Amino acid sequence: MSSAEPLLAERLARAITLAGPISVAQYMAAANGHYYATRDPLGQDFITAPEISQMFGELIGLWLADLWDRAGRPDAAYVELGPGRGTLAADARRAMAKAGFAPPVHFVETSPVLRAAQAERVADAAWHDSIETLPDDVPLLIVANEFFDALPIRQLVRGRDAWHERLVACQDTLFLPIAGDPVPEAIIPEPLRPAPPGAVIETSPASVAIARALAERLARQGGGLLAVDYGYEGPALGETLQAVRAHAFVNPFEAPGEHDLTAHVDFATLAAALAQGGAVPHGPVTQGAFLTTLGIDARAAALGPAVSADRDRLVAPDQMGQLFKVLAATAPGWPRPEGFA
């Protein structure tokens, strides 16, 4: 446990004691804000696809270059949301350059620790605290790899007679989920309303808001978006909030800010938000199918036998190939992106 951890736990405990229980979304936002601001978790707590193999970033770079080429080769900007150490961008940029595409790089990142790591790999990037300050005069080619899973979620729990929002209460510095006041049944998707007591629905208003805002940018400026994450096509019942530390699952309500809190992404809701914002959604498809269509087998063969295990980790159904999904969106009038039949 780091010396900083009690400070966040005590701060949250004090706020809850003074003002009452907070939503799961508020708890998750505070915990992840501290977590990412104070460390580079890649490798230590979890590993992402770009860190597994250069093939991942290279194929995404070629996907972007192909879309740009078929759109008429406009001036455009590369944007990455939550770019980790900058590994994906560095690999994608190398592949894009071979295709004659060298866009300026814009990172949306608030963590000073991760910004420093990104600067080592993409020194000439421009950094943004939010999507509001991204360029507004050129098409945007946006990549969001394992970005939406870390955004705050609300949890709704079915009681005996009504649905309730799940809140986080506190006793000393022991945090625990409780059922809050009833919520209007109208906000529950109709097929899920008769669920049995104890059933959980997760929603992410933050994800919907960001997806809509990005889609509005695409509709105005042109461009495309590629989101890669683990998740499902909702609406669905089930609790997916999880915490990971040192590559193992831990209690998400212990030691806030000391482990990564994530939830599975509802790709159907994300696609609907993109459409509502004026973009054209494509997919989702599984990560395995997407990378296979883009030619990962040929790239793996070119790199040699040493990358065989990495290739399997990215595309095998029992590893990342099935659970991870890929969703794209394009501006109206832009070509259909590769990998989406």
N, C-alpha and C positions, 0 to 999 in steps of 0.2 A: 504494500500500500504506500503510495507516495505521500509526502508531507502535505501536498496541496489538497489531497482528497477530503480531509475533514472540513476544510474551509467551505467547499461546495456543499457537502452534506449538511453542515451546520447552517449555512445560509438558506438552503431549501427548508430545513427543519424550522428555522425561525419564521420564514415566510408563511409556512403552513400553519404554524402555531398561532400566528397573529391574524391571518386572513382566512384560514380554513383550507380544506383539501383543494388540490389543484388537479387539472385534467391530466390524463396520460400524455397528451400532446405537449403541455407546458413542461412536464417532468422530462420528457424525451428531449425537448429543445434545449433545456438547461444542461442536461447531462451530456449530450453530444456537443454542444457548444464548448463546454469545458474540455471534453475529451480531445477533440480535434485541435483545439487551440494550444494544447500543452505537450503534444507528442507527434512523432511520426509512427503510426501504428502498423504500417505495412511490414510484413515479415514477423513482427513481434506478436501481434494479436491475430492477424489474418493476412491472406494474400489474394490479390486480384489478378484477373486474366492477363493484363499487360505485364505483370511481374513474373508470370509463369513462362511466357514466351514472347519473343519479338514478333512472331507470326500474327498475333492478335492485332497489335497496332498497325502493322504493315498492311494487313488486309482491310482494316478500316480506312487507312489512308488511301488505298486504291479504290475503295468504294466511294469515298468522297471525291476523288479526282475524276472518276468515271461520271458521277452525277454532274459535276462542274463542267466537264467536257461536253456532255450531251445537252447541257443547258445553254451552250454557246460561249463558254469560257469567260464569264463576266468577272469583273473585279469582285472579290469576295473575301470574307474574313473567316478564319478557323476559330471556333469558340468551344471551349471545354468547360463543363460544369463539374466542380469537385475533381480536379485532375490528378489527385494523388501526388506522386513524386514527379509527374511530368513525363513518365516513361511512355505512356500511350502516345502522347503528342509528339515526342521525339521520334518514335518509330513511324508514326503516321506521316510525319513531315518528311522523313527520308524517302518514304514510298511515293508521296505526292510529288516531291521534287523530280523523281525519275520520270513522272508522267507530265512534267512541264508545269506543275501547279505549285506555287510557293506563296501562299496567303499569309498575311500577318496573323499572329497568334494572340488570342485573348483568353485569359483564364478567369473564371469566377471562383474565387477562393478567399476565405476570410482568415484561415489559420496562418499565423506568421511562421510557424515551424515548417508547414508544408510549402509555403511560398518560397522559403529559402531552398528547399530541396528541388522545387520546380525550376528555380533560377539556375541551378547547376546544369540542368538538362536543356532548358530552352531560355537562354539568357536574354533574348530580345522580346520576350512575351510582355504583354500589357496585362495588369491585374485589375480585377474589379471586385468590389464587395457584394454586388448584386447585379442582376441582369439589366437593371434600369440604365446603367451607364455604358452598355455595349454599343458599338457603332450603329448608327441609325441611317446610314447613307449607302450601304452596300448589302448584298445578300449575305446571310449568315449560314455557315455550315457548322452545325452544333452537335457535339458528342457528349453524351451523359452516360458514363459507364459506372455502375453501382453508385449512382447519385440519388435516385428517388427513394431507394430503400432506407436511407438514413434520415429522410424528412419526417417530421412529427406526425403521429397518427392519433386519431380518436378511437376509443374502444366503446362500443355499445353492448350492454349485457342484458339478456332477456331475464326478467324477474318472473314472478308467478303471474302477475297481471299486467305488466307493462315492460317496456324497454327502458333502461337506465344508462346514463353515461358513467363509465368507470372513472373514478377519481383516485388520486394518490393521497393517502393520509400519512400521518407520522406520529410515532411515539418515541420520544427522545430523538435518536437519529435512526430509528428503525422505520423504514418506509414500507407501506403495504397498500394494495389496491382495495378499494371499497366501491360499493354501488352508490351513485349519487341520485339526484332527483330524477323522476321519470322524464322522458323526452317525447315529443309528439310522434305518434305512429307514422305520420306522413313522411318523416325523414327516413323511414326504414323501407328498403326496396320491397315492393309488394310480395314477391315470391318468398321472402325470408320472414315475413311478419309472424307466421304461425309456428316459428321455431320453438323448441322446448326450453324450459327454464335452464339457465346456465349457458345458453348459446351466446357466442360473441360475434359481432360484426366489427370490422376495422375499416375506417375511412381516413383519407389523408387530404384534408382541405388545402394544405400547403402544396401538395403535389399537383392538385387540380389547378390552383391559382397560377403556379409557375408554368405548367403545361399550356394553359390558355394564353398567358402573356407571351410565351415563346411563339405560339401559333400565330398570334396577332402580328408579331414581328415578321414572321415568315410571309404572312399574307401581304404585308405592306412592302417588305424589302426584297422578297425572294429568298430562296435557299432551302435547306433541308435540315432535318434533325434525326439523330440515331440514338436511341435509348436502349441500353443493355443492362439487364438486372435479373435477379431471381424473383419469381412471382407466378401469378395465375391469371386466368381470365374470369373476372367476377361478374356479378356479385356472388359472394360465397360466405358461408359461415366458417368460423374458425379463428383461433388466436395464433398469430405468427410472431408477435413481439418477442425478440430474443436478444440476448447479450452474449458477446464473445470476448474472451480474454485468454491470451496465450493459446489460441487455436482450440479452446474448449468452451462449451456453453456454461454460463453462470446465471445466477438469479438477477434479472434486470432491475430489481428493486433494492439491490444491495450496492453500496459504494458508488453512488451516482457520479458520473464523470470519469470513472476509472476503467470503463469498458465500452465497447461499441454497441450502441442500441440500434437495431434495425427491424424492419417488418417487410414481409413479402409485398411486392408491388401488384396492385390490381390493374392489369394491362387493359382490360376492357374500359375501365373508368378513365384511364390515362388517354386512350385513343379517343374516347368521347370528348374529353376536354380539349384535345388538339383540334378535333373537328369543329367544336363550338367556337374555338378561337379563329377559325377560318383557314386552317391548314388541311391537307389531305392525308389522312393516316394510312399506313400500310403495315399489315401484320396484326398481331405479333406472330413470329415464327420462332422455333427453338434456336438456341445458339448453335447447336450442333449442325442443324440443317443450313443455317445462314453461313457459317464458316466453310462448310463443305461446298456449298454453291459458289462461294467466292474463290475456291481453289486452295484450301489449306493442305489438301493431300499433295498437290503438286509442289507447293512451297516446302512442305516437310521433306519430300523426296529430294529436293534441291539442297536442303540444309544437311541432310544425312541422317543416319540411324540414331544419333545422339538426341534428336528432338522427338523421337517416336512417343515417348512417355508424355511429353508436354502436349503433343497433338491429341493424344487420347484423353488427357485431363480436360482439355477444352471442349471436345466434341462427343465423348462417350456418353451414352444415355445415363449411366450410373454415376457419372461424375458431374461436370458442368453442362453437358450437352442438352439435357432435357429440362432441368429445373430453370436454367437461365433462358430468358426470352429476349427477343430483339424486336423493337417497335420503331418504325420510321414515320416521318411526316415530311411532306414537301409543300412548297408554295403552290397555289393554283397555277396551272400552266407549265409547271416544271415537269421534266420527264419522270416516269415511274422508276424508282430506284432498283438497282440490282438486288437479287436475293429475295424478292417478294413477288411470287407468281401472280 
